[in-house]
Amino acid sequence: MEWSPGEIVDGRYRVIEAVHAGGMGVVHRVRHLGWQVDLAVKTPRPELVRTARGRDNFVTEAGAWVELGLHPHTVSCAYVRTLDDVPRVFTEWVSGGSLAEGVRSGRLYENGAEAALERILDIAIQTAWGLAHAHATGLVHRDVKPANVMLEPDGTAKVTDFGLARATILDEPRPASLPPTTSHGGLTPAYCSPEQAAIAYGDSGVPLTTATDIWSWGLSVLEMFAGRHPTRYGQAAREALDALLDSDSPPRVAIPPAVLTELRRCFADEPADRPAEPAAAFTEIYAELVGRPYPRPRPRAADLISDGLSNHALSLLDLGRTEEAEDLWRRAVGSDPQHLPAVYNFGLHRWRSGRQSGEQLVSELESARASGADPRGAFLLGAVQLERHDDSAGDLLRAAHAADPSDTDAAEALAAWTARTPDTGAVLDRDGEIDAIALSGGGDLVLAGDRQGGLVRWAPGDREVRTLTRLGRPVSAVALDDAGRHSVVLRRGGRIEFWEVAAGKPMPVPWVQVTGIGAVAISGDGRRYAAGHDNGTIHVWQSDLSAACDPLPGHRGRITSLSLNADGSRVLSASLGRDGDGSIRSWDVATGSLRHEVRRPAGALPLDLGATAPDARWAVAAWRDGPLVLWDADLGEVVSEASHRLRHIQHMALAGPEPVLLTAGDSGTPIQVLDPRSGRVLRALGPDLPRPPRPTSAAAVSGDGRTLALGLETGRGRLVVRPTPVPGYRAPWCYARPRPAADVSRAGDEFTELLDRVDRHLTAERWAEAAASLRSARQMPGYLRHPRVRSAWRRLSGHGRRAASIGAWPLWSLDGHGAFTQPPTLAMRADGRIMATGRWTGEIDVWDPFTGDRLHTFDRGEGGMPREIAFARGGTQLIVLTNAGTVRRLRLTDGCKKIFTSELGEITAFALDASGERILLGDDRGGLRLRDLATGVILAERHAGPGSIRTVALSPDGRTAACVSATLSGTVGWDPGRLLTWPLDAGRPSWTQHGRSSEEQLTFGPDGNLLFTVAASMVLCAWEVASGQRRHGLRVHRAAAWYESTAAFSPDVRWGAFPGEDSTLRVFETTTGAVRHTLTVPEEPSVYALGPDGSFAFTASGGGPVRLWDVPSGRCLRTLEGHDALVHRIACSRDGTRVATVDLGSGLRVWELAWEHDIDD
């Protein structure tokens, strides 16, 4: 398709003009309507990309230009995009025209010979620099000529069309009508080197090196002096030079002897004899002939930052180089973790490929949007939500359109939102819990059966409800034909009934009694029924029961899902889960033969899930510890495999020409609609369903895949019908506006100089000067969250006060389901460089919080399942309390393991002193032991009396212990306990309190003079350690649950926090008990933590997000999304830059926080 001036292409490019048509194709000048910037678009000739080979060749060579990066003297390639099924190269627009036009028009020679000579030498040097950059990356241009040199109005010269010479190679002769200055077959005759000419004449063994470009460059320089094409055949350059010198028509500008010498070197027969980089010689020539040094500094290639890296990644993705694109996006978010286009593009790519949840993508976008002033935030988030069929898209897109009515992307998305099918549904309440649902092919009719034996026919669109039976045997399964006329109903005990649903009456045939039936099916035309047995056999009948096929051998396990195709000639059966044989099979009903089969992967656990589509076309299986597979029964093969995180699923339903998968489970399991090909979640249905969340008792999808139905357990029964999300709007990629290479290079140099200055200030301990220089990074686009900036702020963190939040972003996440302990155990080292988690099987995993790499795994050893983990001895050792009543000491430096036990009983609690050198152990016989961790020597040993030590605390100096002991009663649990404080150099406790909670929380104050207790009485008290006198007390809003802490303290215990009334978190000064700050949180906080200096806090409520708060102002700084279950633990590094959160669903997420600091002069 040819583009015409004025035409709008892809809603974002206005065609200005066609500026060139040549051997490669056509070049258009277009205006990017979003950026309001002109671009050049190079479209290949149709014959170049007509075949797969030609298209691949063009794409590969265009990719070479993309890889070239930014340099002031090469035309930068913004990206490669496929439009109208044609790959097109989008480059910066250079407004001064080509060098060939400058020669031809005479503009090159304006203002006399001296000015022309200076201009020619300047262009020669700049183009030589541009070629040197390409050669340094290993790229040979192959078509250097004046037409491929672009000129800016200020005299800047840029080489263009890298890689495109090879893209024009065709297996056809050069047309005789083509002029010699037009490229064809990978070269332009008038500028080709002897090596290129030899290849053109059939000598394919001649290598093309960078020297071939030097030859062509020399010819281009010669043409500037000559003012015309020196020769028709480039390989005759030397002869052309001599002829020009002897000609009656002298060069337009006289060629100085020094230039002649260099040109003859460029035209050396042997490629090795040509200058590798002629720019150096021409720089000296310029100074000699012009009379002053060459004014331009030698440039360097600009380092791509996030904008360029993200655009580059999109080009590689379009070119099919997915892994390389992902690597670039990782670099982009590494350079700026909250760079909105990179976060958006990478997240969108991962979501569409099923490797990231939609909720995680939205969380990352919301975080990136909150961290900067990028005006595209509302549109990008709205576009994703529109593709996810999320109702929040409307407000976001309206805001984006109002902010910029000229944004065509926002206008298009808003129009798609306005034109969408209303997401309406219906709800029907019943007297009995729904256990079976079936839908007609078009989803307009629902048949449902309940536990009281009720059977109901419901047409949601007409609001028609017809009760077929009210009571009877509970209904276990139902199946409905496409038209919704006939059904088969399975009741408990194996009774199978056949119904004329449209008439609302049973069919005039007897019901069938077959014990051990688990699944039923009906053909699309309603003429055949099928039943699957617990023993694996399958029966098929005619609808009038006049004929029955021979039983199919089926499976060696229970039939869990069963379908018949439209005419009943094929049965599709699945036997999955604990009682299944781990297979899905397709049967020919007429012959009783097995047509196709797919089986569980060898060695996999029999905990898989699956479903067959009602039309027997598709089947899906979610293998335990394996992929989600989609099986095409027509082909008899797996057509896709995708990773999945399906956990606690009780119901799966699959249907549709392009199948959709519905999954549901108990009230804590998200109800989701997925694309089974990619595993991508198309929509989570929780917000659209009646509240509060309820377990799902049944699920179905209509044959056309457009309607779903759910049975929800409400104590009676609730039937819910909703439309499924259908393919439609796709969020566009976000291309960052390219910046000129010279600007990027200059900014990079300035940033490097600035950060080098910061390093010098830090080395000299000039903290305030370092902070002032770092703040200058705010003024440098693209460098606010650069790794060097973040690292420098971390180095400054100990020398000032935390000020502004630069950002917060996820580093990585892990699904620990089936591996983590319950509740999960987690510890982070104070420096944030190491963290540890425990497995229920006893192993301890050591992680790099920044990369997510598993650094080491300590085996189970002699201990049991971890209950608590802590770092000791400067973070070089792990202390692990196990459920076997032992404490393991694991050394990170060499992997050495040691186990501590108590001869009297099982160890129940431990505490460390401030240095991490001493450990206090309490056991279930009331014993207390203080050990030196380095040697294992027992430093003190005391007995707290009868009962078990429930909790212990150790003063910062390791000299005073506190504990609560209690006795277990066989009828009421733990009896009230005793609180003791004990100077370990004394023979008896300094004081004792009776009637304390067995779950008391004990914490020593920063100097060891106060002991804080938090009990089920909901009172937080501070006690003087020496006397036992109460210093102060605070009323806590509620008592702790088993997964909660009723008080949180900063690491130095100078600040504490507890929940107050009306959904607040109160922060108090521990020495005085004075509440200094009150945070108002959206919901009552269930988990909370204070940052290192008490200036910021974290809260989590229920299954909601983790929120980061500025304590002095009470502002919520960031919302950290991504947890699907109740957050259990929040661990933060001492400098406040690494945070790990883990939930009761075993979801682990690690975040980075970046801060600025105020430094006193």
N, C-alpha and C positions, 0 to 999 in steps of 0.2 A: 504494500500500500504506500503510495507516494504522499508526502506531506505537502500541503499548500500554505503559502503565507496567510497568516491570520487564523489558521486552524488551531484548535486546542486539542492537544494529545494527552491522553491519560488524565485529563482533568487538572494537569499541573504545568504543562509546557505549551506556551504559545509560539507557534512557528513564525519567525521573523522573515527569514529568507533562506533559499538554497544558495550557498556561497561557492560550492565547488563540486564538480563531478569528475572523477578520474578513474584510474585503474582499480583502486580499492572499492570505490562506490561513491556515495554522495555525502556531502557534509552540509548540515543545516545549522543555522544559528537560531537558537530558541531562547525564550525568556522563561526561567523557572518562576512560576507565579507565586510560590510560597516564599522563595528567597529574594525575589526581585533582582535576580542576577542572570546575565546572559551566559549560555553554555554552547559549546559546539557538540553536535551529535553526529557521529560517524556511523553510517549505515552501509553494510557491505552490499555489493552487487548480488542480486538474487542467485546467480549461478554459483557464487562462492559458498552459499549456505543451503543450497538445494538438497544436497545429499547429507546423510549423517556424517560421513567422513569430512565433507567440507565444513559443516557446522562445527564439528569437534575441532577442526584445525583452526577455524577463526576464533573460537572460544579460547583455545589454548594460547594462541598468540596474543589475543587481547588481554589475557591474564598476565602476560609478561609485562605489559605496560602498567597494569594495576600494581604489580609487584615493585615497580621502579620507585615508587614513593615520591616524595616531594624534593625538588631541587629548583633553585631560582632560574636555571637555564634549561629546564625541560618543561614542556607543557604537561601540567598535572592531569592525570586521569581521575575524575571525580568518582566514577563508578561505571560498572557495566550492568545494563539492564536488558531484559528481554521484553520487547513490546511487539505486539502483533506476531508473536512466534519468531521474531528476528532478534538476535543479539545485537545490541547497539552500544557504542562506546561514547560515554558522556565525559567531555573534557572541559577544562577552563576555556573561556573565550578570550582570545588575544585580539584586541581591536585594531592593531596597526597593520594587519594584512601580512602576507608572506614576503619573504626575501625575494622570491621570484617576481612578485608584483612590484617590489621596490626597484629591482633592476630594470624590469620592463618599462615601468612608468617614468623612470628617471629620478624618482624621489631620493634614491640612494646618493645621487650626485649633486644634490642641491648645495648652493653656497660655495661653489668652486672646488678645485682639485684638492686643496689642503684639507678642507672639511670632509671631502669624500674619502680621502686616504685615511683620515682619523676614524671615520665611521666604519670603513671596511675592516680595518685592523681590530676595532672594538668588537664588531660582530664575529670576526674570525675567532677571537679569544673566547668570547662568551659561548659560542657553539662548541668550541673545543672542550671547554669545561663541562658543558652538558653531556657531550659524548663520553668524556672521561668518567662522569658519574655512572652512566649506563654500563660502561665497560667494567667498572669496579664491581658491579653487581653480576657480571657474567653475561650481560645482554649485548649482542651485536645488532645494530640497527638494520643494516643491509640495504637501506634505501635513503642514504643521506643525499640531499639535494636542496637547492634554494626553496623549492616549493614546500619542503618539510621543515623550514625554519620560519617561525612566526616572530613578528616584531611588535613590541609594545610602543605606544606613542612616545614614551620617554627614552626609547633606544634600547631597551632590554630585549635580548634575542633569546628565543627558546626553541629547542629542537622538539619536533612532534612526530607522531605516527610510529612510535616504537612497537616493534613486533608485527606490525600490519603487513610488512613486505612478505613475510612467510605465509601470512594468512591469505595472500592473493595467488599462491601457487596453485595452478590447475593443470591437469593432465591434458592440455590442448595447446596447439601452436599459437604463437603470437599473431594476431591479425595484422596483415600488411598495412592496413589503414591507420594503425595507431602511430602517433608521432613518437620519436625516440625519447622525448622528455616525459612520456607517460609510463607509469610502472605497469608491469604485467609479469606474472609468473615469478614474482619475488625479486624483481630488479627493474631499474629504469636504464635502458641502454646507454643514454648519454652520460650517465654518472657511474656506470658499473666498473668494478675493478677487474683486472685480468683473471682473478680467481672466479669471479661470478660469470665472466664471459666463457671461461673454460667449462664451467658447469652447464651453462646454457647450451653449449655445443656437445654436451653428452658426457663430459668427464666428471662423473659423480664422485670420484675419489678425492677431489680437491677440497681441503678444509677451508671454511670461512672463519677467519679470526677477526679480532678488532682492527687488524691492519687493513681490512677491506673498507672499513668506515673511514680510515685516515685517507685512503686514496680518494674516496668520494668527497670527503671534506675538502681535500686539496682542489678538486675540480670545482667545488662550490665557491671557494675563495678565488680561484682563477676566473670564474664567471663574474664575480663582483668587479674585478679589475677590468675584464674585457668589456663588460656591458652587454654581453650576448652569450649564447651557448657556445662554448669553445669547440665542441665536437659532437658528432652524432653518436660516436661510440666511445664510451668512457675509457676502455682499455687502451685507447690511443692518446692518452692524456699528454705524455711527453711530447709526442709529435705535434699535438695541438698547441702546446706551449711554445715550441720552437716556431711553428707556423705563425702563431700570433705575433711573436717578436719580429718575424721577417715580413709581416704582412704590410700591404699598402694602407690597410685600415688599422691604425694603432689601437691599443687598448683605450677604453674610456678614461682610465686612470693609469698613469705610468706605473709599471711594476718595479719597485726598488730592488736593487741587487740582493739585499739580504732576504727579501721575500722570495725572490727567484730561487735562491739556494734552498730555502726550506721547502718550497713547492717541489723542487726536483727530488728532495729526500722523500716527500710524500709519494712520489711516482716511481719509487724504486721497484725493480722487478721482483726482488725477494721481499715478501711481507715482513720478514724479520729485520730488514734494513730500513723500514719506514719508522719515523718517530712514534713512540708510544703515546706521547702527550705533547703535541706541538704548541700548546698554549704557553708554555714557559718561554720558548724561543720567541714567539710573537709578542709576548709582554716586553721582552728586551728590545725587540725591533720597534715597538710602539714608542718606548722611551727615547730611543735614538732618533727616530724620524720626527716625532711630534715635539720633542724637546722638553718633556716633563714625564714623570713616572705615570704608569698606567693607573688611573684613578680608582678602578673597582677592586675591592679586596677579593681574594679568591674565596668563593662561597663553599659551604659544606652542605651536605644533604640535611634536610630538616628531619628531626626525629618526630615521627607521628605520635601525637597524643590521642586522647580518646576520640575526638571527632573523626580524625583521619583513620584511625584503626577501625572504628565501627563502619564507616563507609567502605573501607577496604574489605572488611568481612562480608558485607552485603554483596559486593562484587564477586567475591570468591564463592559465596553461596549460590549466586546466580550462575556461576561457571561450573557448578557441581562439585566444588572442592570444599566439602562440608567440614571435614576435620580441621583444615587450615583456617576456615572462617571461625570456627569455635575457638581455636587458639588465639586468634586476633581479638575476639570479644573478651576472652579471659584477660588478655593484656590491657584492653581498654578499661575494663572495670577494675583491674589492678592499678592502673594509673589514676583512675577516679572512680571509686566504688559506687558513686551515686550520679554518674554521668547519665543523664536521662535517656538519650538515644541508645547508648550501648546497653543499659539495663533493659530497656524496652525491647530492642531487637533480639538480644540474646535470650531474654526470657520468653519472648513470643516464639522464637525458634524452638526452644526446649519444650515449651508447652505443646506446640503443635506436633512435635515428635514424640510426645508422651513421656518425656523424662522429667517433667516438672508439673506440679499441680497448678490449676488456675488460681487457687487461693494464694499459693506462694508467689506467682507472678504478680498478682494484684498487690500483695504485701510489699514486694520489692519496688513496684512502681510508686506506691503511696509513700514509701520511705524516701525514694529518690526525689519525688515531687516535693516533699516537705523540706528537702535539704537545699533547695535552690530556687531561683526566681525564673526558671525556664518557663516561658509562657505556654509551651506545648503540653504541659503536664496534664491539664484537664482533658484535652483532646485525646492524648495517648491512653490515659486510663479509661476514658469513656469508650474509645474504640475497642479496647480489650474487653470491657464489660459488655459491649454490644455483641461482640463475637461470642462471648460466654453466655449470652441471653440473660444478663443480669439487669434487674430493674433500675439499678443506680446509674446505668448508662445515660438515661434521658437527661437528668439534671447536669451531669458532667458535660454532655455534648451541647446542651443549650448554653451553658456558661462559656464553653470554648467558642461557640459561634458568635455569642454576644461580644466576647473580647476581641475577636478578629473576624468580622463578616466576610473579609476577602479570602479567608482560608478555605480553599475548595475541598480539602480533605474533611474538615469539620462540617462543612455544608453537606457533603455527600453522606457522611455518617449520620448526621441529624435527619436527613431525608429518609435514610434507611430505617432509622429508629421510628420515625413517624409512620412509615408505611408498613411496619411489621404487623404480623397477625397478632391481635390482642391475646395475651397469655392468660386466657380464662380457663377455669376448671370448674369442677363440681364436687360436692361432698354429700354423702348419704350416710346417715347414722342408722345402725341396726341394733337389734336386741342381743344378738350373739356375735362373738368374735369371728371375723372373716378368716377362713383358712384356705379358700380356693377362689381364684378369679380367672376368667377367660374373657377375651375381647373379640368382637367380629373383625373381619379383615380391615374394614375402614375405621374401626374404633368408635362407631356410633352406638354400639350396643355392648352392655356389660352383663355378664352372668357371674353371680357370686354365691358361694355357699358358706354357711357358718357352722359353729360347733353345736348349735341347738338343732341342727338339721334343716334350717331354713335355706331356701333357694330363691333368689330374687333375680328378676330380669329388669335391667335399668337402662333407659335411653337418656343419658344426661342432657343431650341437646334439646330434647322435647320435655324434659323433666318428668318423664313417664316412668313410674315404678310399678312393677307387677310382681306380686309374691306368688311363686309357684308352689312352694311348700313352706309351712311355718315351723313345723317340728318334725322330728324324725331322727334317724341315725345321723351323727355328725358327717358333714360333707368333707372329704379329704382332697378331692381333685375334680376339676371340671375342664371340658374342652368344648369349643364352639366352632362351627364351620365359618367360612368367609362371609357368607350372607347373613349369619346370625339366625338361621332358621332351625338348625338341628344341633343338639349337644349330647354329650355323653357325660354322666355324673357318677363319680365314685364315692360311695359312702363307707364309713368305717365298718370293718368286718368283711369287706370284699364284695359288697353289693354294687353292681353296675346297672345304672338306669339310662334309658334313652328317651330324650325329650324333643317334642316339636315346640321349640322355644317361641316361635312367632305366634303359635296358637295357644301357648301357655298350658300345654297338657302333655302327658307322657305319650310316647309312640305306642301304637297298638301291637307291641311285641312284648314278650315277657322280659323282666329284668334278669340279669345273669348274676349268679353267685359264684365267685371264684376267690378263694382265700389267698392272702399274700400279695395282693395287687398294690403297687405303689405309684403307678402313673397311667394315664389314659390319653388317647389322642383321637382326633377325627380328621378325615380328609377335607380339603378345602371345599369340595363339592358336596360334602355331607353324606357320601355313599358308603364310606368304610369307617370302621372303628378299630382301635387297637388298645391293648392293655399290656403293661409291662409288669412282670412278677418280681417278687423279692428274690426268687431263685434264678433270675436272669432270663427266663423264657418270655416270648412275646406272642400274643394271640391277636389275629386280625379277623374281623367279621364284616360281612355285608351289612348295610344299615337295617335291612329287614330281618337279619339273623338267618336268612334262608341258606346261606352258605358260609362256611368258615374255612379259612386257609389252614394248612398244617402249621402247627406252632413253629415259630422260628427259634433256633437254638439260642439266639440272643447273646447272653453274657454269662460269665461265671460268678457274677455278683449281682447285687440289687440294681434294678433299673431305676435311675434317678430322674431321667427326662426322656420324653418320647414324643415323636411327631410323625405325621403322615403328609405326603405332598398333596398337590391339588386333586389328583385323580386316585390317590390311594395306592399307587403302584410302588411307592418307595416308603420304607420306614427308616427313620433316623433315631437312634437310641444312644443314650449315654449311661454309663455305669461308673459313677465317680464317688469320691469320699471314702470313709472308713469301710463301708460295706460293699463298695463297688470293686470292679476288677481293673479300674483305671483306663477304660477305653471308651471311644465313641465309634459307632459302627453304622454303616449304611447297608440296607437290605433290599433285595428285589423280592417283592411280595409274591409275584407269580411263580418264581422258581424256588423261593426260599433260600437263595444263595446270598452269601456275604459279598457285597460289591467293593466296599472300601472300609478302611479302619485307620484310626490314629490312636496311639497308646501313650500312657504316662511315661515320661523319661525314666530310664533305668536308674534305680537307686533312690527315686523320689519317694517322699513319705505319702501315704494314702490320705492326704488331707486336702485334696484338690477340690475345686468347684467347677461347675459347668452348666450349660443349658443348650437345648436345641431350639431352633426357630420353629414356629408353628407350621410353616410350609415345608419343612424338612430340607431346606436349602443350606442353611448355615448351622454350625455348632461352634461353641466357644468353650475353652477350658482354661482355667487359671491354675496352672500347676503350682503346687506348694514348692517354694524355693526355686521356681522356674518361671518361664515366660507366660504371658497371656497369649494364647494361640487362637486364631480364627480359622476354622476348617470349612472349606467349600465342598459340600457333598456332591455337587455336579461334577467337579473335577476330581474329587477324591484326594485332595491334598491340602496341606496347611498353606494358606495364602498370606499370613502375616504372623509375626511374633513381636511382642512388645513387653517391656518390663511393667510391673504392676505393684501396687501396694494394697491389694485387696485383703483386708483382715476382718475377722468377725462377721463374715457375710453369711446370712442364712438363705437369701433368696436372690436368684439371678433370672433375668428374662431377656431374651434376644429375639429381634424381629426386624424386618424391613429390607427392601431391595438393596440399599446401602445400610447394612445392619447397624442398629444401636443396641447398646447393652445397658440394662437397668440392674443396679445392685442395691441391696438393702439388708439391714440386720436389726440389731436391738437399738434402743433409744440413743446409745452413744456412738452408733455407726452412721456415717453420713449416707443419705440416700442420693445416689449419683446416677447420671446418664453419661455413658462413656462411648467413645469411638473405639470399637474393639480392635481395629486395625493398628492404631497407634497407642492405645491405652490412655489417650487424652480424655480428661474429664470435660465433657461438654457443658454440664451444668450440675450443680449441687442443689437439691430440692428442699433442703431444710427450711430456708426462710419462706418458702411458698406454701408450707404445710401448716395445718392448724397447730397452735401451741397448747400446752408444752410438747416437746418432742416425745414421740411414742415409739415403742418397738413395732417393727413391721411383721405382719403375720402372713402376707401373701403379696405377690407382685406379678404383673403381666404387661406385655407390650402388644399393640395391635399389629396385624400382619403387614400393614403399610409402614410401620415404624413411626407413626405420627402421634400416637396416643398411648399413655401409660396409665395403669391403674394400680392402686396400693390398698391393702388392708392394714389398718392401724389398730393396735390394741389400746383401747381406751377404758376397759372395764366392761364395755358392752361390745361395740364394734363400729368401725368407721371405714367407709369406702371412699377413696379419693381418686379423682380422675384429673389428669393434667396433660396438656400437649407436650410432646417431646421437642427438644430444640432441633430445628431442621437446618441443614446447611444453607448459608446465605451470605451475609456480610462477612468480609474478611478484613481485619485491621491492616492498614498499609504499613510497609516498612518505613522507618524514619531515617531519612538521609540528613546528616548534619551539613550545614552550609560550609562548603570548603573555604579555607583561608588561603590567601596567596602564599606560595612557598617561601618567599622572602620574609613575609611577616612571621610565619611559623618559625623559620630559622632564627630570625632576630629575637623572637620571644624566648626560644629555647636557650639562646646564648645568654640573654638577660637573666633567665631563671637560674641557669647554672652558676652564673657569677653571684647572684643573690644568695643561693644556698651554700656556695663555697664561703661567702662572707659569714653566713650563719655558723658554719662549722668552725671557722676561726674564732668567732665570738664564744662559742661553747667551749672550745679548747682552752680559751683564756679565762673562762668563767665570767664572761661579761653577759650575764643572763638577760638583763633588760635590753641591751643592744641586740641580742639574738632574737628576742621576742619582737622587737620593733621591725627588724628585717623580715621576720616571718610574716608579719601582718601585711607586708607589701605584696605577698603572694595573693592576697584578696583581689588586687588590681590586675592580676594576670589571668586572663581567661584560660581555663583548662588546667590550672595548677593548684587550685585551692586545696584539693585533697590528694595531691601527688604523694607517692610513698616517701619521698625525702622530706616533705613538709610534715607528714604525720610522724615520721621518725624523730624529727627535730623537736616537735612539740612534746613527744613522749620523754625525750631527754630533759626537757625543761620542767616536766611535771613536778619534780621534787623541789623546785626553787621558786614557786609562786602559788597563786590561788587559781583554781579552775574558774574560767570565765565563760566563754561562749562554746556552744556545741557546734562543731563543724559538720557532724553527720553521724549516722548510725546505719550500719548495713549488715546483712547476713554474709558470713564467710562460707559456711557449709552446713549441711544438715544430715542426719542419719536416722533411719528407721531401725530402732533396736528391738522391734517386736520379735519375741521368741529368743532373744539373747539377753537383754538387760534383766537385772533383778527387779522384783516388784515389792515395794516401790523402788524406782531406780536409784542407784548410788552414783554420786558424781562428786569430784573434787577438782579444783583448779589451783595450780601453784600460784604463789603470790605475784610472781613476775609475769604471769599469763602466758608463759611459753610451753607449758606442759599441763595436761589434764588427764584424769583417769576415770574410767567407768568400770562397774562390776557386772559380771554375767551371773545368771542364776546357777550356772554349772560350776561356779567358783573361780573362773579365770578373771584376771584384772587386765584390762586393755589400757595402754598408755598412748595418748594422742598428741599430735601437734595441733593446737587450737587454730593456728592461722591457715594451714593447708588442709587439715583433715586427714593427714597421713597417720596410719597406725604405726607408732614407733616401736612398740614392743608389746608382747602379751606374756604375762606371768601365768604359768599353768596353775591348775587347781591346788596342787601340792597336798598338804595334810589338812588344810583348812576347809571350811564349808562355804556356803554362799555368803558373799559380802553383805554386811549390814550397814557399815559406815566406812568411809575412806577419808584419810587426811594426809597432807604432806608434812614431813618433819625434816630436821637437820638441814635447814636451808634449801629445802625442796629436793634434796638428793635421795630421800627415802619416802616410801609410802607406808602408812600404817593402816591395816585393814582389820576391822572387827568382823568376825564371821558368826554365822548362826550356829556353828559348832562349839562356840564358847572359847575360841582362840583368837589371838591377835597375831597377824602376820606382819613382819617387817621386810619390805621389799626394797632392795637397793637399786636405784636407777643407773648408777655408774657402771656396775658390772653384772647386774642381774642376780646378785646374791640374795638368798631368801633365808629368813629365820622365823621361827614360830615361838610365840610366848604362850604358855599355859599356866594354869593355877593348879597346884597339887590338891587344893581343897575343893575346887569346883570349877564351873565354867565362867569364863570372863564375860561380863555383861556390859561393861562400859569402860571408856578410856578418855583421857584428856591430856593435852600437851601444854608445856609451859611456853612462854612467849618466844624463846629461842628455838624451840623444837628439839631441844637436846634431852629433855626428860619427859617420861610418860608415866601417868598415874593410871593404874589398872584396878578395876573393881570386879569382884566375882559374886556368884550367886550364894556364897556362904558368908557374906559380909566382910570379906577380906579386901584390904587396900594395899597395893604395892607401888612404890615409886622406883622406877628403873632408869638407869643411864642408858640411852639408846646406843651410844657409841660402843659401849662395852657389854651391855646387857646386865650389868651388876645391879643387884637390888640395893637401893640407897636407904629405903625406909619401908617398914612393913607394920601395918596396924590392922586391928579388927574392930569393925563398927558395930558389933553385936549381932543378934539373931536377924535372920532375913537376908534378902538378896540386895546387893547394891544395884539400884535402878539407874542412877545417873551420878556423874562425878564432874568436878571442876578443879582446876589447878591454877594457883595464882601465877601472875606473869613471871615472878622470880623463882617459881617452882618450890616454894617453901611451905605453902599452906594449901591444904586440900579441903574440899567440901564434897559432901555426898548425901544422897537420900537412899535410905534402906527401907525395905518393906517386906512383909510376909504375904505369900500367896495363900488366899483362902479358897478352899475347894468349892465354895458355893457362891461367893459374891465377887471373886476376883481378888485384886490386891487390897490388903488392909491399909488403913492410913499409915504413913511411914514416918521416919525420923530424919530430920535435917541436922547434920553435924558439920562443924568446921573444926579443922584439926591442924595445928602447927605440927609439921612432920618431924620436928626435932623434940616434940613433947610426947609424953606418954599417954595423954588423954585429950579428948576434944576440949576446945576452949568454950564452946557452948553447944547446946542441943535444943531443937524444937520438935515437939511431937505433933501428930495429927496432920502431917504434910501430905500432899498428893504424891503418889508413886510416880507420876509423870512430870515431876517438877523440872523446870528449866533452870539451870544454874550458870551464872556468868560472873567472873570476877571483874571489878573495875580496872581502869588503866594502871593504877598504882598498887593494886592488890588490897586496898584498905576497905573497899566496899564489895559486897556480894549481892548480886541481883537474883531474885527468884521470881518465877512466873508460874502460877499454879492454876488448877481448875477453878479456884475461887475467883478467877478473873481479876486478881490484884497483882500488880507488878511492884515489888518492894525492893528497897535498897537497905541492906543491913551493914552495920559497922562490924568488920571482921573481928576486931579485937574484943568487943563487948557484946555483940549480938543485939545491940540496940537498933531499932528501926530508924533510919535516917529520913526516908520519905517513901511515899507509895502513890501509885497511879491506878485508876480504874480502867481495866481492859474491857473492851466492848463485849467480847465473847471468849469462851474457853477454846483451847486448841483441839483440833481434830487430829487423828493419827498422822495425817499427811501435812499438818501445818505447824508453824512456829508462832507462838503468841507474842514474841518480842524479837526484834532484829536489832543487831548492834553493828556499828561501824567496826572495822578491824582493830582500831585502837581503843574501842569501847568508850569513846568520849561522847558518842551520840547513840541514842536508841530510838526505836520506833515501835508503835503498837497501834492496833485498830481502835478508832474511836467510834462514836455514834454517827449516824447519818452518813455512812459510807465515807469515812475519813481515815487518813493515816496521820498519826500525831508523832512528831519528832521532838524528842526532849534531850536536854543536857543531863548527862548521867550524874555529874557531881552534885547538881542542885535539884534535879527532878523537875525543873521548869520546862514546860512545853513551849518551845520556841517557834515551831511552825506547824501548821495544819494543812494537809493536802486533801482536797476534795476530789475523790476518784469516782468514776462513773458507776461502779458497783462495789459492794463490800469486798475489800481485798482479802483473798485467801492465802496468797503467798506474797512476801515482800522482802526487800533487802535494801540495806543502805550502802552507798558507795564508800570508798576508802576514807574520805574526810567528812562524810555526812552531808556533803553539799548536793548530792543527788541521790535519788532512790528509785527502786523498781517496784512495781506492783503488778499482780495478775489476779484476775477474778474469774472463777469458774473456768470455762474453756475459752475465754476471751484472750485478747492479745496481752503481751507484756508491755507495760508502759514505763517510759523513762521520765522522771520528774526532776525539775530544778527545785530543790527544797526551799531556798530562801524566798523565791517568788511564787512558788506553788504552781508554776506552769508545767504542762505536759510538753516535754521537748520532742519526744519521738514515740511512735507506736510500732512495736516489733511484732509483726504478724507471723502466722505460720503454724501455730500449734493447733492440733485437732482435739486435744484432750486437756484435762485439768493440769495446769503447770504445777509441778511438784517441788522443783528446786531451782534457785537462781544463784549462780556462782560468778564472782567478778574478780578480776585481777586487781592488785593493789594500786596500780596507776589508773584504773578505771577505763582501760581501752579494750579489754577482752571480757566478754560476758558469755556464759554458757547457760542454757535453760533446757530443762528436761521435763516432760509431762508423764502422766500416768499411763499413757498409751505407748510409752517408750520412744517418743519422738524427741530427738536431741537436736538442738540448734545452737550454733555458735555465731556470735556477732562481734563486730568491731565498732568501737566508739572512738570518735576523734574530737579533741578538745583544744581550744586555745586557752592560754593562761595569762593572767596579769602578774607582771613581775615588778616588784618595788625597785626603784632606783637605788 
